[in-house]
Amino acid sequence: MKKILVFFIVALIIPASSLWALNVSVQFADSTLQGSLLPGKIQTELQSILNKYDAMPEFARGMANASVYASNAGTSRGYQGYDLFNVSVGNMMSLQMPGSGLNFDAFKKDLENKGDVYAGTGEQPVAGQLGINMGFLLEDLYLTFKFGKFSTDWLNREIKIGDDEISYNSSIFGFLLNYSLLRERSLLAGSILWRGVTLGSGFTFSSSNIGYGLDLDRIEVTSSDGITADVDPSIELSIDSKNYVIPVEIYTSMRFLYIMNFGVGVGFDFVVGSDTDLLVSADGDAVVTSDSVGGSLVDKKGRITITDAGSKDKKADSFRARFMANLGVSLGPVYLDMPVALYADNGYSVGITAGIVW
């Protein structure tokens, strides 16, 4: 009886799991080609190459974490202490690197060779901030609102990185409260200004939809009935990510010789909600290069389709510790700054912020 029960359980599990396995199909409009052995041969070859891109849960997690890193775009940390307001605009790019070190070529090679790797990239191309001195309620308290939206659709083109293309849609909004634990102090007639120590926390919602075209090496496939095709196995990775984040950070900074600014701090991102979906689809085709019927099938194209590939409802890590720094210049009320952050397991973010304080 026990053996029979095990048999039925296995019989149910195996078909159910196969429903979610990556499936490749090839369709030629030409009926002669479609009835030949070529589509089946191409499908077999592509299935072998693309199986590593089946579910990709670790890549989805890496993309979710990178999206969290980029949610700190437009930051003006290190420029507190203003009298009335702080208006800034900035961007931030982020990477979750596989292994150790910062090497984008290694990122791409790991993705091409291994498929599912813990890696990801994120970006908030435009984020604005409006900071208000809340001293009328509580001395040394600052309230900042963050907002931003961007789409490559506005450019009517995708962004080219090497051989790969990326489309991007993002939005962000939230707020941050900063409180000065230690007030700023001036030294040497103001030539050195220590901005004190601030504690900050708030809430940020960010969403992004990234389309990443992964360019893979073309292959030549010949069927046993003498037809050869040049096949492009390239794929499109579509990642839809939403994150609800509570950032917490403690920061200190200094201004030297009235213009140079430098700051350091530590903090973490507490992810209270996260949802990332990853869809894998075909981005190539098959073109006949030779046949056994006098060349009448040459240059005919076939469409490649991928189904049942990807992951749904993947989460960013709940707790992301980070070390932060910034380096910038200021002239009167205007400043230009480069904030960077290093996360505990080889995650990075870097941005550019321009602003004015009063």
Backbone torsions as a table, in degrees:
resi	resn	phi	psi	omega
1	MET	NA	-40.9	-179.8
2	LYS	-64.0	-40.4	-180.0
3	LYS	-64.6	-38.3	179.0
4	ILE	-64.2	-42.1	179.8
5	LEU	-63.1	-44.5	178.0
6	VAL	-60.9	-41.6	179.9
7	PHE	-58.6	-45.5	-178.7
8	PHE	-67.9	-36.2	178.1
9	ILE	-63.8	-47.0	179.1
10	VAL	-63.0	-40.7	179.9
11	ALA	-62.1	-31.9	178.3
12	LEU	-79.5	-39.2	-175.3
13	ILE	-69.2	-44.3	-174.1
14	ILE	-62.0	-49.5	177.2
15	PRO	-64.1	-38.1	-178.2
16	ALA	-63.4	-41.7	-179.0
17	SER	-69.5	-33.0	-178.9
18	SER	-68.2	-21.6	177.5
19	LEU	-62.9	-24.2	-176.8
20	TRP	-102.6	3.1	178.9
21	ALA	-80.1	145.7	178.3
22	LEU	-56.4	133.4	-178.4
23	ASN	-128.8	127.7	-178.7
24	VAL	-110.4	136.3	173.8
25	SER	-134.6	153.0	179.6
26	VAL	-129.0	130.9	-176.4
27	GLN	-127.0	119.9	174.2
28	PHE	-102.1	136.4	177.5
29	ALA	-68.7	-31.0	179.7
30	ASP	-73.0	123.8	-174.9
31	SER	-66.5	-31.9	178.3
32	THR	-65.2	-45.2	178.5
33	LEU	-65.7	-42.4	-177.5
34	GLN	-65.2	-29.3	179.3
35	GLY	-87.8	-3.4	179.6
36	SER	-83.0	-177.4	177.8
37	LEU	-85.0	-4.9	-175.1
38	LEU	-64.8	-48.0	-178.7
39	PRO	-56.1	-42.9	180.0
40	GLY	-64.7	-38.6	178.8
41	LYS	-65.9	-43.1	178.3
42	ILE	-62.9	-43.8	179.6
43	GLN	-58.9	-42.6	179.6
44	THR	-62.8	-44.8	-179.6
45	GLU	-65.1	-44.4	-179.0
46	LEU	-68.2	-36.8	178.8
47	GLN	-59.3	-41.2	179.6
48	SER	-65.8	-39.7	-178.1
49	ILE	-74.2	-39.7	-168.7
50	LEU	-97.1	-5.0	-178.8
51	ASN	-57.4	-29.6	-179.0
52	LYS	-69.1	-12.8	177.7
53	TYR	-100.3	23.0	-174.1
54	ASP	-60.9	-80.7	-175.6
55	ALA	-96.0	-39.8	177.7
56	MET	53.8	49.7	-180.0
57	PRO	-65.9	-34.5	-179.7
58	GLU	-70.8	-37.1	176.9
59	PHE	-66.5	-40.4	177.0
60	ALA	-61.2	-40.9	177.2
61	ARG	-64.3	-42.8	178.6
62	GLY	-62.5	-40.1	177.8
63	MET	-66.4	-38.7	178.2
64	ALA	-63.1	-44.3	179.4
65	ASN	-65.3	-41.7	178.6
66	ALA	-62.3	-35.0	176.6
67	SER	-63.8	-38.0	176.6
68	VAL	-63.6	-43.5	-179.9
69	TYR	-58.4	-40.9	-176.8
70	ALA	-73.0	-12.0	-178.4
71	SER	-69.6	-7.9	176.7
72	ASN	-89.4	17.5	-179.4
73	ALA	-60.5	146.9	176.2
74	GLY	76.9	8.5	-175.6
75	THR	-60.4	143.6	174.8
76	SER	-119.4	28.0	176.5
77	ARG	-58.3	140.7	-176.3
78	GLY	94.5	-1.9	-179.6
79	TYR	-127.7	34.2	174.0
80	GLN	-78.6	178.3	179.8
81	GLY	92.6	8.4	179.1
82	TYR	-76.0	159.8	-174.8
83	ASP	-82.7	-41.2	-174.8
84	LEU	-121.5	-60.9	-173.7
85	PHE	-148.9	165.7	177.1
86	ASN	-140.0	118.5	178.4
87	VAL	-115.8	127.6	-178.4
88	SER	-144.0	159.3	173.3
89	VAL	-139.8	141.2	-177.7
90	GLY	-163.7	-176.5	177.9
91	ASN	-138.8	174.0	175.6
92	MET	-157.5	133.9	173.4
93	MET	-112.6	148.8	-176.9
94	SER	-140.7	154.3	177.9
95	LEU	-139.4	135.6	165.3
96	GLN	-108.7	107.4	-173.1
97	MET	-90.0	142.5	172.5
98	PRO	-75.2	145.7	178.6
99	GLY	67.1	-141.3	-178.4
100	SER	-121.0	157.8	178.6
101	GLY	88.6	169.1	-177.4
102	LEU	-118.6	98.5	-176.0
103	ASN	-146.7	105.5	-176.1
104	PHE	-67.6	-31.3	177.3
105	ASP	-63.2	-39.1	177.5
106	ALA	-66.1	-37.1	176.0
107	PHE	-55.6	-50.8	-176.7
108	LYS	-68.9	-41.3	-179.1
109	LYS	-63.6	-40.8	177.7
110	ASP	-63.0	-39.5	179.5
111	LEU	-66.5	-39.3	179.9
112	GLU	-71.7	-40.8	-172.5
113	ASN	-86.2	-34.9	-174.4
114	LYS	-105.4	-23.9	-177.8
115	GLY	82.4	-92.5	-176.9
116	ASP	-84.6	100.6	178.0
117	VAL	-124.5	151.9	176.2
118	TYR	-78.8	91.0	-177.1
119	ALA	-157.2	160.3	178.9
120	GLY	-175.9	166.0	177.0
121	THR	-139.1	147.1	179.4
122	GLY	-144.4	162.5	179.0
123	GLU	-159.6	140.7	165.0
124	GLN	-119.7	96.2	-172.5
125	PRO	-65.5	-31.5	-178.4
126	VAL	-141.2	123.7	174.9
127	ALA	-143.6	128.2	177.8
128	GLY	-105.0	151.5	177.9
129	GLN	-134.5	141.8	173.9
130	LEU	-126.1	113.8	179.6
131	GLY	-104.9	139.5	-178.4
132	ILE	-127.7	132.1	173.8
133	ASN	-73.0	116.7	-177.0
134	MET	-96.5	28.0	-178.0
135	GLY	-59.4	-21.9	178.5
136	PHE	-70.8	-16.2	174.5
137	LEU	-103.3	-46.2	-179.3
138	LEU	-151.9	123.8	-178.0
139	GLU	-59.9	139.8	177.6
140	ASP	71.8	20.5	177.5
141	LEU	-108.8	135.2	-178.9
142	TYR	-129.5	136.2	179.8
143	LEU	-116.5	127.9	-178.6
144	THR	-124.2	132.4	174.9
145	PHE	-104.6	139.1	-178.2
146	LYS	-122.6	140.3	-179.6
147	PHE	-158.3	149.0	177.9
148	GLY	-176.9	156.0	178.5
149	LYS	-157.0	143.0	179.3
150	PHE	-155.1	149.6	175.6
151	SER	-150.2	134.5	174.5
152	THR	-67.8	-14.5	174.3
153	ASP	-60.3	-29.6	179.1
154	TRP	-65.9	-25.9	-179.1
155	LEU	-89.4	-10.2	-177.1
156	ASN	59.6	28.7	177.3
157	ARG	-163.4	161.7	174.1
158	GLU	-89.2	162.1	178.9
159	ILE	-89.3	128.9	-177.2
160	LYS	-94.9	125.8	174.3
161	ILE	-127.1	101.0	-174.3
162	GLY	64.6	-125.9	178.6
163	ASP	-90.4	-5.7	-174.3
164	ASP	-101.2	153.9	179.1
165	GLU	-121.7	143.0	-178.0
166	ILE	-129.7	130.2	169.1
167	SER	-106.7	150.6	-171.0
168	TYR	-148.3	133.6	171.3
169	ASN	-135.1	130.5	-177.1
170	SER	-147.6	155.8	172.4
171	SER	-149.2	154.5	-177.2
172	ILE	-154.5	141.4	169.7
173	PHE	-156.2	157.6	-179.7
174	GLY	168.4	-167.6	179.0
175	PHE	-148.1	162.0	179.7
176	LEU	-144.5	133.2	173.9
177	LEU	-106.1	129.8	176.7
178	ASN	-121.3	137.0	178.6
179	TYR	-128.7	132.7	-179.8
180	SER	-80.5	107.4	176.7
181	LEU	-72.4	-38.7	175.5
182	LEU	-129.2	129.2	-175.7
183	ARG	-76.4	158.7	-179.1
184	GLU	-67.2	154.0	178.7
185	ARG	-137.5	142.3	-178.6
186	SER	-104.3	138.7	179.3
187	LEU	-129.5	151.7	175.8
188	LEU	52.4	56.6	176.5
189	ALA	56.8	33.1	176.8
190	GLY	87.4	-3.7	179.7
191	SER	-67.6	-23.5	172.6
192	ILE	-123.9	125.1	179.2
193	LEU	-124.1	114.1	173.1
194	TRP	-89.7	122.4	-173.1
195	ARG	-84.1	7.4	177.3
196	GLY	81.3	-160.4	-178.5
197	VAL	-124.8	127.9	179.8
198	THR	-118.7	147.4	174.2
199	LEU	-113.8	128.7	-176.3
200	GLY	-131.0	146.1	174.0
201	SER	-159.6	162.3	-179.5
202	GLY	-179.6	-142.1	-178.8
203	PHE	-151.8	137.7	178.1
204	THR	-136.4	132.8	169.6
205	PHE	-109.9	130.1	176.9
206	SER	-134.8	144.7	175.6
207	SER	-136.7	146.7	178.5
208	SER	-149.2	147.5	173.7
209	ASN	-129.5	112.3	-175.2
210	ILE	-113.3	131.0	171.6
211	GLY	-111.0	112.9	-175.0
212	TYR	-114.9	112.9	178.0
213	GLY	-86.3	109.3	-178.4
214	LEU	-92.1	111.3	-175.5
215	ASP	-83.5	114.7	-179.8
216	LEU	-108.0	155.2	-178.0
217	ASP	-64.3	136.6	178.3
218	ARG	-69.5	153.4	179.4
219	ILE	-128.0	158.2	175.7
220	GLU	-108.3	129.7	-177.8
221	VAL	-123.5	129.5	177.8
222	THR	-122.6	126.4	178.5
223	SER	-86.6	164.0	-176.8
224	SER	-70.3	-11.2	175.5
225	ASP	-96.4	17.4	168.6
226	GLY	84.8	21.3	178.9
227	ILE	-109.8	132.1	-178.4
228	THR	-116.9	139.6	179.3
229	ALA	-133.5	145.6	171.6
230	ASP	-92.3	119.4	-170.3
231	VAL	-117.2	130.6	176.4
232	ASP	-102.3	109.3	-177.9
233	PRO	-87.9	11.1	-176.3
234	SER	-55.6	150.1	-177.1
235	ILE	-128.0	162.2	174.7
236	GLU	-114.7	125.5	176.2
237	LEU	-104.6	118.1	178.5
238	SER	-109.2	119.4	-176.0
239	ILE	-120.1	120.0	178.2
240	ASP	-111.5	115.4	-172.6
241	SER	-128.8	135.8	175.5
242	LYS	-131.4	132.8	-177.4
243	ASN	-138.0	139.8	177.0
244	TYR	-116.7	113.7	-166.2
245	VAL	-126.1	136.7	169.3
246	ILE	-107.9	105.2	177.5
247	PRO	-84.4	143.0	175.0
248	VAL	-133.1	129.6	-178.3
249	GLU	-152.7	150.3	173.8
250	ILE	-123.3	133.4	-167.0
251	TYR	-144.2	148.2	173.6
252	THR	-139.5	151.2	-179.0
253	SER	-152.5	164.6	180.0
254	MET	-138.1	150.6	172.5
255	ARG	-114.6	129.5	-178.6
256	PHE	-113.1	135.9	174.5
257	LEU	52.9	34.5	172.6
258	TYR	72.7	-13.6	-173.7
259	ILE	-126.6	-30.8	-175.7
260	MET	-89.1	133.3	-179.1
261	ASN	-124.7	136.3	178.6
262	PHE	-144.7	136.8	-179.6
263	GLY	-146.1	157.7	176.8
264	VAL	-141.0	157.6	178.5
265	GLY	-171.5	173.0	175.7
266	VAL	-131.3	158.5	179.3
267	GLY	-177.5	-168.6	176.5
268	PHE	-156.1	158.0	173.3
269	ASP	-108.7	120.1	177.3
270	PHE	-99.3	111.1	-175.9
271	VAL	-89.2	107.8	-177.2
272	VAL	-88.7	-15.2	177.5
273	GLY	-159.1	141.3	-177.8
274	SER	-157.9	142.4	179.4
275	ASP	-152.3	115.4	-179.6
276	THR	-128.2	126.8	176.3
277	ASP	-112.8	137.0	179.1
278	LEU	-123.0	127.3	178.2
279	LEU	-120.5	131.2	177.3
280	VAL	-107.0	127.0	178.9
281	SER	-137.1	163.6	-178.8
282	ALA	-77.9	144.8	178.7
283	ASP	-133.2	22.4	-179.4
284	GLY	-133.3	-172.0	179.2
285	ASP	-149.8	-179.7	177.0
286	ALA	-125.1	132.2	-179.2
287	VAL	-125.2	125.2	179.9
288	VAL	-70.5	130.7	-179.6
289	THR	-110.2	-22.3	175.2
290	SER	-159.0	157.7	179.2
291	ASP	-146.5	-179.0	-178.2
292	SER	-109.5	18.0	-177.8
293	VAL	-126.2	37.1	173.7
294	GLY	83.0	13.7	175.7
295	GLY	87.1	7.3	-177.7
296	SER	-69.3	-17.2	-178.1
297	LEU	-99.9	-6.0	-177.9
298	VAL	-62.1	139.8	-179.9
299	ASP	76.6	0.6	173.7
300	LYS	-70.7	140.4	-175.6
301	LYS	-109.6	148.1	175.1
302	GLY	-121.1	146.8	-179.2
303	ARG	-97.4	131.5	179.6
304	ILE	-99.5	134.4	178.9
305	THR	-128.9	137.7	175.4
306	ILE	-118.0	131.4	176.8
307	THR	-129.1	163.9	175.3
308	ASP	57.8	38.7	179.2
309	ALA	-126.9	134.3	177.9
310	GLY	131.2	-171.8	-179.0
311	SER	-138.9	150.6	177.5
312	LYS	-125.4	148.7	172.8
313	ASP	59.1	39.0	174.2
314	LYS	-83.0	151.3	-172.0
315	LYS	-115.6	147.7	166.5
316	ALA	-72.9	157.9	176.2
317	ASP	-63.2	143.2	-174.1
318	SER	-69.2	-30.0	-174.1
319	PHE	-131.8	121.3	-178.2
320	ARG	-126.9	99.4	179.2
321	ALA	-75.2	146.4	-178.5
322	ARG	-147.1	150.5	169.1
323	PHE	-107.4	136.3	-173.7
324	MET	-125.3	154.3	174.2
325	ALA	-154.0	160.8	173.9
326	ASN	-146.6	150.4	176.6
327	LEU	-138.0	126.4	-176.3
328	GLY	-154.9	175.7	176.1
329	VAL	-127.5	149.4	177.8
330	SER	-137.4	146.7	177.1
331	LEU	-135.7	103.0	-173.6
332	GLY	64.8	-128.1	-178.8
333	PRO	-84.4	-6.7	-174.3
334	VAL	-97.8	138.5	177.8
335	TYR	-139.5	154.6	174.5
336	LEU	-131.0	126.9	-168.5
337	ASP	-137.5	150.9	175.0
338	MET	-122.1	101.4	176.2
339	PRO	-86.2	140.6	176.5
340	VAL	-133.1	156.4	176.8
341	ALA	-145.2	142.8	175.9
342	LEU	-118.7	123.7	-179.3
343	TYR	-97.3	161.4	-166.7
344	ALA	-59.7	-34.1	-175.3
345	ASP	-118.0	54.4	174.6
346	ASN	70.0	39.9	172.7
347	GLY	-106.4	146.5	-175.3
348	TYR	-138.7	151.3	168.9
349	SER	-145.6	145.7	178.2
350	VAL	-147.9	144.1	-179.2
351	GLY	-149.8	177.3	175.1
352	ILE	-128.1	131.4	179.0
353	THR	-129.2	133.3	172.7
354	ALA	-119.7	138.2	-176.9
355	GLY	-158.0	176.4	177.5
356	ILE	-139.4	135.6	178.5
357	VAL	-117.9	153.6	-179.8
358	TRP	-145.3	NA	NA
